[in-house]
């Protein structure tokens, strides 16, 4: 299954190289739609990937898209929930399109609503997203996805050869705290901190404790590693508790998801939501929340 999703990502990378996809929003939306199709069509999955999807009489997936981006609490574009038995694993990711073929200003300044040592209260937008993500790092698998506009198969140092390149949130956040959010590095004329750019991205990738990740490796980790992030279901809901602030309750049954569609977006602030119930695996009972 993880390999199948990675293959889909390679097709989408080809699409962005050919101009069929123009932005990170389109990229994420297409990726989520392809994954939905992958699970929806048992015949497609079996013929192309050799993966058999077991389904009950009801659907084993649900997906919604919100046209207006709220993007508030999680600091991510997309929320993916895998359910197996009475437990779930929660995934979040933020996509960025750095346009590696050219110099690109893919980060920007935004008003900071968090404690800051900067006098004008402006901050890197991406760093602000990473700080919001950090609140949920204990309960979710979070990663940053960087779109590559070089044709699949083109070797580019530190980047995945065929698909998008991923960094676990923890590593991106720690790098950003030490390189972007430093008061000794802000512009003394504008009193503004640094922004992420392609040179910072490449430096971050170079210093990772692992080779650049692709979506196959990401989803293999999500599905087969415990890391204490299995969440028990109670009355059809899970509760996500941040480091601070109010918890969010998310439905994890098909019927409840249909009833609470917009509320999921309103509370989580994501553009895309995908729910996948897997009938043929069981998450470990150890370290569950």
C-alpha positions in Angstrom: 0.0 0.0 0.0 2.8 2.4 0.9 4.5 1.6 -2.3 1.3 2.3 -4.3 1.0 5.7 -2.7 4.6 6.5 -3.6 3.9 5.5 -7.2 0.9 7.9 -7.3 3.2 10.7 -6.0 5.6 10.0 -8.9 2.8 10.5 -11.4 1.8 13.8 -9.8 5.4 15.0 -9.8 5.4 14.3 -13.6 2.2 16.4 -13.8 3.7 19.4 -12.1 6.8 19.1 -14.4 4.5 19.2 -17.4 2.5 22.1 -16.1 -0.7 20.1 -15.5 -0.5 21.1 -11.8 0.4 24.7 -10.9 0.5 25.0 -7.1 1.0 23.2 -3.9 -2.7 23.4 -3.2 -3.4 21.5 -6.5 -0.7 19.0 -5.7 -2.1 18.1 -2.3 -5.7 17.9 -3.7 -4.6 15.7 -6.5 -2.5 13.4 -4.2 -5.4 13.0 -1.8 -7.8 12.3 -4.7 -5.4 9.7 -6.2 -5.1 8.0 -2.8 -8.9 7.9 -2.5 -9.2 6.3 -5.9 -6.5 3.8 -5.0 -8.6 2.6 -2.0 -11.9 3.0 -3.8 -11.1 0.7 -6.7 -10.2 -2.8 -5.5 -9.6 -3.9 -9.1 -7.3 -1.0 -9.8 -5.2 -1.6 -6.7 -5.0 -5.4 -7.3 -4.1 -5.1 -11.0 -1.6 -2.3 -10.7 -0.1 -2.8 -7.3 -1.1 -6.3 -6.2 -2.8 -5.0 -3.1 -6.1 -6.5 -2.0 -8.4 -4.2 -0.1 -10.8 -5.9 2.2 -14.1 -3.9 2.6 -17.2 -4.4 4.7 -20.7 -3.7 3.3 -20.1 0.0 4.0 -17.3 2.1 2.6 -13.8 1.7 4.1 -12.8 5.3 3.4 -14.2 8.8 3.4 -12.7 12.0 2.0 -13.7 15.7 2.0 -12.2 18.8 0.5 -12.8 22.4 1.7 -12.4 25.1 -0.9 -11.7 27.8 1.6 -8.5 27.2 3.6 -8.8 27.7 7.3 -5.4 26.3 8.2 -5.4 27.4 11.8 -4.9 24.9 14.6 -2.8 22.2 13.0 -0.6 24.3 10.7 -1.0 21.6 8.0 -2.7 21.2 4.6 -4.0 17.7 5.1 -5.2 15.3 7.8 -5.2 11.5 7.2 -6.6 9.1 9.7 -6.0 5.3 9.5 -8.3 3.1 11.5 -7.6 -0.6 12.3 -10.0 -2.2 14.8 -10.6 0.0 17.8 -7.5 2.2 17.3 -6.4 4.9 14.9 -3.3 6.6 13.8 -3.4 10.3 12.9 -1.2 11.8 10.2 -0.8 15.5 9.2 1.4 17.1 6.6 2.2 20.5 5.2 3.2 20.8 1.5 5.6 23.4 0.1 6.5 24.1 -3.5 10.0 25.6 -3.5 10.4 25.6 -7.3 13.9 24.1 -7.2 14.7 25.0 -10.8 14.8 28.7 -9.9 15.2 31.0 -7.0 11.8 31.0 -5.3 10.4 33.0 -2.4 8.2 30.3 -1.1 8.2 31.6 2.5 6.7 34.9 3.6 6.2 37.0 6.7 3.0 36.9 8.7 1.7 38.5 11.9 2.8 36.5 14.9 0.2 35.4 17.4 2.7 33.6 19.6 5.2 34.8 22.2 8.1 36.4 20.3 11.3 38.3 21.0 10.9 40.3 17.7 9.7 43.9 18.2 7.4 44.1 15.1 5.8 40.8 15.8 6.3 39.3 12.4 7.6 35.8 11.8 8.3 33.3 9.0 5.1 31.8 7.9 6.6 28.4 7.6 8.2 28.6 11.0 4.8 29.7 12.4 3.2 26.6 10.9 5.9 24.4 12.4 5.3 25.9 15.8 1.6 25.1 15.5 2.4 21.6 14.4 4.6 21.1 17.4 1.6 21.3 19.7 0.3 18.1 18.1 3.6 16.2 17.7 2.9 13.9 20.7 -0.3 12.5 19.2 0.2 12.5 15.4 2.7 11.6 12.7 3.6 14.9 11.1 5.8 15.6 8.2 6.7 18.4 5.7 6.4 17.5 2.0 8.5 19.4 -0.5 7.4 19.2 -4.2 10.2 18.7 -6.7 9.7 20.2 -10.1 12.5 18.3 -11.7 11.3 15.3 -13.9 11.1 12.0 -12.0 14.4 10.2 -12.2 16.5 13.3 -12.2 19.2 13.1 -9.6 19.2 16.1 -7.3 21.5 15.9 -4.2 19.6 15.5 -0.9 16.2 15.1 -2.7 14.2 11.9 -3.5 14.8 10.9 -7.1 11.3 10.0 -8.2 8.7 11.6 -5.9 8.3 14.4 -3.4 10.8 14.8 -0.6 9.6 14.5 3.0 11.1 15.6 6.3 9.7 14.5 9.7 8.3 17.5 11.5 10.6 17.1 14.5 13.7 17.6 12.3 12.3 20.5 10.4 11.1 22.2 13.6 14.4 21.8 15.3 16.3 23.2 12.3 13.9 26.1 12.0 14.3 27.0 15.7 18.1 27.0 15.4 18.5 28.7 12.0 15.3 30.7 11.2 13.9 31.8 14.6 17.1 33.3 16.0 17.2 36.9 17.2 20.9 37.2 16.3 20.1 36.5 12.6 17.2 39.0 12.0 17.6 42.0 9.6 18.5 45.0 11.8 17.0 47.4 9.3 13.6 45.8 9.1 13.7 44.1 12.5 12.5 40.9 10.8 13.7 37.3 11.3 15.0 35.1 8.5 12.7 33.4 6.0 13.0 29.8 4.7 14.4 29.6 1.1 15.9 26.9 -1.0 19.4 27.3 0.5 18.0 26.7 4.0 16.0 23.8 2.7 19.0 22.1 1.2 21.1 22.7 4.3 18.4 21.2 6.4 18.2 18.1 4.2 22.0 17.8 4.2 22.1 17.6 8.0 19.2 15.2 8.5 20.1 12.0 10.5 18.6 10.0 7.6 18.4 10.0 3.8 15.6 12.1 2.3 12.3 10.4 2.8 9.6 9.6 0.3 6.0 8.8 0.9 6.5 5.0 0.8 8.9 5.3 3.7 6.6 7.8 5.5 3.6 5.5 5.3 5.6 2.4 6.2 6.6 4.1 9.4 3.1 5.3 10.1 1.5 1.9 9.7 4.2 -0.4 11.1 5.9 1.6 13.9 4.2 2.1 17.2 5.9 5.2 18.7 3.0 5.4 21.3 0.7 7.1 18.8 -2.1 4.6 18.6 -5.3 6.4 19.8 -8.2 4.4 21.2 -11.7 5.1 19.9 -14.5 6.0 22.3 -18.1 6.2 21.2 -17.0 6.7 17.6 -14.6 9.6 18.3 -11.0 10.2 19.1 -9.7 13.1 21.2 -6.6 14.9 20.1 -5.0 16.8 23.0 -2.4 19.4 22.2 0.4 20.5 24.5 -1.7 23.5 25.3 -5.2 24.7 24.4 -8.5 22.8 23.9 -8.7 19.2 22.7 -10.3 18.4 19.3 -12.7 15.5 19.0 -12.8 13.9 15.5 -15.3 11.3 14.4 -13.8 8.0 13.1 -16.8 6.1 11.7 -18.2 6.6 8.2 -21.6 7.7 9.4 -20.3 10.2 12.0 -17.8 11.6 9.5 -20.7 12.3 7.1 -22.7 14.0 9.9 -19.7 16.1 11.0 -18.1 17.0 7.7 -17.7 20.7 8.0 -17.0 20.6 11.7 -13.9 18.6 11.1 -12.5 21.4 8.9 -13.7 24.1 11.2 -12.0 22.7 14.2 -8.8 21.3 12.6 -8.3 24.0 10.0 -7.1 21.7 7.2 -8.0 21.8 3.5 -8.1 18.1 3.0 -9.3 15.2 5.2 -9.0 11.5 4.4 -10.2 8.6 6.5 -9.2 5.1 5.7 -10.3 2.0 7.6 -8.1 -1.0 7.1 -9.8 -4.4 7.7 -6.7 -6.6 7.3 -4.3 -5.2 9.8 -4.3 -4.5 13.6 -2.4 -1.8 15.3 -0.3 -2.9 18.3 -1.9 -2.8 21.7 1.3 -1.3 23.3 1.7 2.3 24.3 -1.8 3.3 23.1 -3.3 6.6 24.3 
